[in-house]
Amino acid sequence: MMISVELNSNASEKIHYNHSDYPMFIRRGLLSLYPNYTAPNHWHDDIELIAVLDGEMKYHVNVEILLLKKGEGIVINSGQMHFGFSDTQSECDFICVLLHPMLLCPIHSFERDYLQPVISQQGFAFALLRPGIEWQHQIYERILALYEHCSRKAAPLWILSEFSAIWALLYENLPKSTSNGMRQTRDLTILKNMVGFIQQSYPKKITLSDIAASGAVGQSKCCRLFASYFSLSPVAYLNQYRLNKSLSLLKETDLSILEIALSVGFGNASYYAETLRRWMGKSPSEFKKQLHKELPI
């Protein structure tokens, strides 16, 4: 069944943790379960850890695109824009872990001395995990251990133990901040404001001027930021967000194609169907038929 990522109004991901009382999310996934083998671009306060078990995928973090192969992984810092994808629609089997930094703060001095220096480091948007570097390989192996701990009776305690060890490795091995970190932080804040505006206002008519104004920048800088962080124009991002919203309606409601098109901000059913076909290679009705075939009897 195709996966849809829920996003909050500020573009951060709405995370459904494994344990309601502990901010921990751990699962094994396939890239093919996302529309067009592409997860929505998003951010969250949680630390994200990815370990590739088989295949490969590209990972877009802020303005960089990285290739992750079998046996490799990545750690993504809090608050960074990111998503995994395959432009060749190749399969990737991976483990995804989201852990909130508050887990590492039993007392204030832990937060002051060990947590904030890493989270606020302007040069640390992500850390690649390559098998040839010992401390990075250790983190990769601990991501696998996190997944194995999920079924244990004291899972939250074991997961906290692994997360603490991962954080210690990051704290001791991360390089110093880069000089352009502050500028990138400002640009990321502007981008989050514009994305938040899109996600709050997508059912309405939105122009490029509206999107740029929400970030208090000119249209040219607005376009540069979307191209750098998403490899999309602002209008293409808006349409892709609308399409993602429409997929949930196609799966979960009996609304007509016209009703769905209008509810997500497309002016008419034919333009919506044409845009979805270009994006997914399927019309809305073909997508619904595919869903019915996948449903269990």
C-alpha positions in Angstrom: 0.0 0.0 0.0 1.4 3.4 -1.0 2.7 5.6 1.9 1.6 9.2 2.4 3.5 11.4 4.8 1.4 13.7 7.0 2.8 17.2 7.4 1.9 19.9 9.9 1.0 23.4 8.7 4.7 24.5 9.1 5.9 21.7 6.8 7.2 19.6 9.6 6.3 16.0 9.5 3.5 14.8 11.8 5.1 11.8 13.4 3.2 8.8 14.8 5.6 7.4 17.3 5.8 3.6 18.0 5.2 4.3 21.7 2.7 7.0 22.6 4.7 7.9 25.7 8.1 8.0 24.1 9.2 10.0 21.0 10.5 7.1 19.0 9.7 6.0 15.5 11.4 3.0 13.9 10.4 1.1 10.9 11.7 -0.8 7.8 10.5 0.6 4.5 10.6 0.3 0.7 11.1 3.3 -1.5 8.6 1.9 -4.0 5.8 2.5 -1.5 6.1 6.2 -2.1 4.5 8.0 -5.1 7.1 8.0 -7.9 9.6 6.5 -5.5 9.9 9.9 -3.9 9.1 10.8 -0.3 7.7 14.3 0.3 10.3 16.9 1.3 9.8 17.7 5.0 11.5 18.5 8.2 11.1 17.8 11.9 12.7 18.4 15.3 13.6 14.7 15.6 17.0 13.3 14.6 16.6 11.1 11.6 18.8 8.0 11.0 18.7 6.0 7.7 20.4 2.7 7.1 20.2 1.2 3.6 19.9 -2.6 3.7 19.6 -3.3 0.0 19.6 -1.3 -3.3 20.3 2.4 -3.2 18.6 5.8 -3.2 19.4 9.5 -3.4 18.9 11.6 -0.4 18.2 15.4 -0.7 19.3 17.3 2.4 18.8 21.1 2.1 20.9 22.0 -1.0 22.8 18.7 -1.4 21.9 15.4 -3.1 23.7 12.4 -1.7 23.8 8.8 -3.0 23.3 6.1 -0.3 24.2 2.5 -1.2 23.8 -0.8 0.5 25.6 -0.8 3.8 25.6 3.0 4.0 23.4 5.5 5.8 22.9 9.0 7.0 22.2 11.0 10.2 20.1 14.1 9.6 20.2 16.9 12.2 17.1 18.5 13.7 15.2 21.0 11.5 16.7 20.2 8.1 14.7 19.8 4.9 15.2 16.3 3.5 13.7 13.4 1.5 14.8 10.2 -0.1 14.1 9.4 -3.8 15.1 7.4 -6.9 14.9 9.3 -10.2 15.4 5.9 -11.9 12.6 4.3 -9.8 15.0 1.7 -8.4 14.0 -0.2 -5.3 15.6 0.6 -1.9 15.1 -1.4 1.3 16.0 0.7 4.3 15.5 1.3 8.0 14.2 4.7 9.1 14.6 5.9 12.7 13.3 9.2 14.2 14.3 10.0 17.8 13.5 13.3 19.5 16.6 15.0 21.1 14.7 15.5 24.4 15.3 11.8 25.1 18.9 12.7 25.8 18.1 15.4 28.4 17.7 13.9 31.8 19.2 17.0 33.4 19.9 20.5 32.1 23.7 20.1 31.9 23.3 17.2 29.4 21.3 19.5 27.1 23.8 22.4 27.6 27.0 20.4 27.3 26.3 17.6 24.9 23.0 18.2 23.0 22.8 21.8 22.0 26.5 22.0 20.8 25.7 19.3 18.2 22.1 20.4 17.2 23.1 24.1 16.9 26.3 23.4 15.0 25.8 25.4 11.8 28.0 23.0 9.7 26.1 19.9 10.8 23.0 19.4 8.6 23.8 15.7 8.1 26.5 13.1 8.6 27.1 10.4 6.0 27.7 6.8 7.3 30.3 5.0 5.2 31.5 1.5 6.0 35.2 2.4 5.6 35.1 4.9 8.5 34.9 3.1 11.9 32.8 5.6 13.9 30.4 5.9 11.0 30.1 2.2 10.6 29.5 1.9 14.4 26.5 4.2 14.0 25.2 2.2 11.0 25.3 -1.0 13.1 23.5 0.7 16.0 20.7 1.8 13.6 20.3 -1.9 12.8 20.3 -2.6 16.5 17.6 0.0 17.1 15.3 -1.9 14.7 16.0 -5.2 16.4 15.2 -3.7 19.9 11.6 -2.7 18.8 10.2 -6.0 19.8 11.9 -6.3 23.2 10.0 -6.0 26.5 12.1 -3.0 27.5 12.3 -1.5 24.0 12.4 2.2 25.1 15.3 1.5 27.4 17.3 -0.4 24.9 16.6 2.3 22.2 17.6 5.1 24.6 20.9 3.3 25.2 21.7 3.0 21.5 20.7 6.6 20.9 23.0 7.8 23.6 25.9 5.8 22.1 25.1 7.2 18.6 25.1 10.7 20.1 28.4 10.2 21.8 30.0 9.1 18.5 28.6 12.2 16.7 29.7 14.5 19.5 33.3 13.2 19.5 33.7 13.0 15.7 31.8 15.7 13.9 34.0 18.4 12.2 33.8 22.1 13.2 31.2 24.5 11.7 31.5 25.8 8.2 31.7 29.5 7.4 28.5 29.6 5.3 26.4 27.9 8.0 24.7 31.1 9.1 23.6 32.1 5.6 22.2 28.7 5.0 20.3 28.8 8.3 18.6 32.1 7.3 17.7 30.7 3.9 16.2 27.6 5.5 14.1 29.7 7.8 12.8 31.7 4.8 12.1 28.5 2.9 10.2 27.0 5.8 8.0 30.1 6.0 7.1 29.9 2.3 6.5 26.1 2.5 4.3 26.6 5.6 2.3 29.2 3.6 1.8 26.8 0.7 0.7 24.0 3.0 -1.8 26.2 4.9 -3.2 27.8 1.7 -3.0 25.1 -1.0 -6.8 24.8 -1.5 -6.9 28.5 -2.6 -5.6 30.3 -5.6 -1.9 31.0 -5.0 0.5 32.9 -7.2 4.3 33.1 -7.2 4.0 36.6 -5.8 2.0 35.2 -2.8 4.6 32.6 -2.1 7.5 35.0 -2.3 5.7 37.5 0.0 5.2 34.9 2.6 9.0 34.6 2.9 9.5 38.4 2.7 11.7 37.9 -0.4 11.6 38.8 -4.1 10.3 36.3 -6.7 13.8 35.6 -8.0 15.2 34.6 -4.6 12.0 32.6 -3.9 12.7 30.6 -7.1 16.4 30.2 -6.3 15.6 28.8 -2.9 13.0 26.3 -4.2 15.4 25.2 -6.9 18.3 24.8 -4.5 16.4 22.9 -1.7 13.7 21.0 -3.7 15.0 21.0 -7.3 11.5 22.4 -8.2 10.0 25.7 -9.0 7.6 27.2 -6.3 4.6 26.4 -8.5 5.8 22.9 -9.2 6.2 22.3 -5.5 2.7 23.7 -4.9 1.2 21.3 -7.5 3.1 18.4 -6.2 1.9 19.1 -2.7 -1.7 19.3 -4.0 -1.2 16.0 -5.8 0.0 14.3 -2.7 -3.1 15.6 -0.8 -5.3 14.3 -3.6 -3.9 10.8 -3.3 -5.1 10.6 0.3 -8.6 11.6 -0.9 -8.5 9.1 -3.7 -7.6 6.4 -1.2 -9.9 7.3 1.7 -13.0 8.9 0.3 -15.7 8.4 -2.3 -15.5 12.0 -3.6 -15.7 12.5 -7.3 -12.6 13.4 -9.4 -14.0 17.0 -9.7 -14.6 17.3 -6.0 -11.1 16.1 -5.2 -9.6 18.4 -7.8 -11.4 21.5 -6.4 -10.7 20.6 -2.8 -6.9 20.5 -3.3 -6.8 23.7 -5.3 -6.9 22.6 -9.0 -9.3 24.7 -11.1 -10.9 21.8 -12.9 -10.9 18.0 -13.2 -9.2 17.8 -16.6 -6.2 19.9 -15.5 -5.9 17.8 -12.3 -6.1 14.5 -14.2 -3.5 15.7 -16.7 -1.1 16.9 -13.9 -1.4 13.6 -12.0 -0.8 11.6 -15.2 2.4 13.6 -15.9 3.6 13.1 -12.3 2.6 9.4 -11.7 1.9 8.0 -15.1 -1.7 7.3 -14.1 -5.0 9.1 -14.3 -7.0 9.5 -11.0 -9.4 6.7 -12.1 -6.4 4.4 -12.9 -4.9 5.1 -9.5 -8.2 4.2 -7.8 -8.4 0.9 -9.8 -4.9 0.0 -8.7 -5.8 0.7 -5.1 -8.8 -1.7 -5.3 -6.5 -4.4 -6.7 -4.1 -4.0 -3.8 -6.9 -4.2 -1.1 -7.2 -7.6 0.6 -10.5 -9.5 0.0 
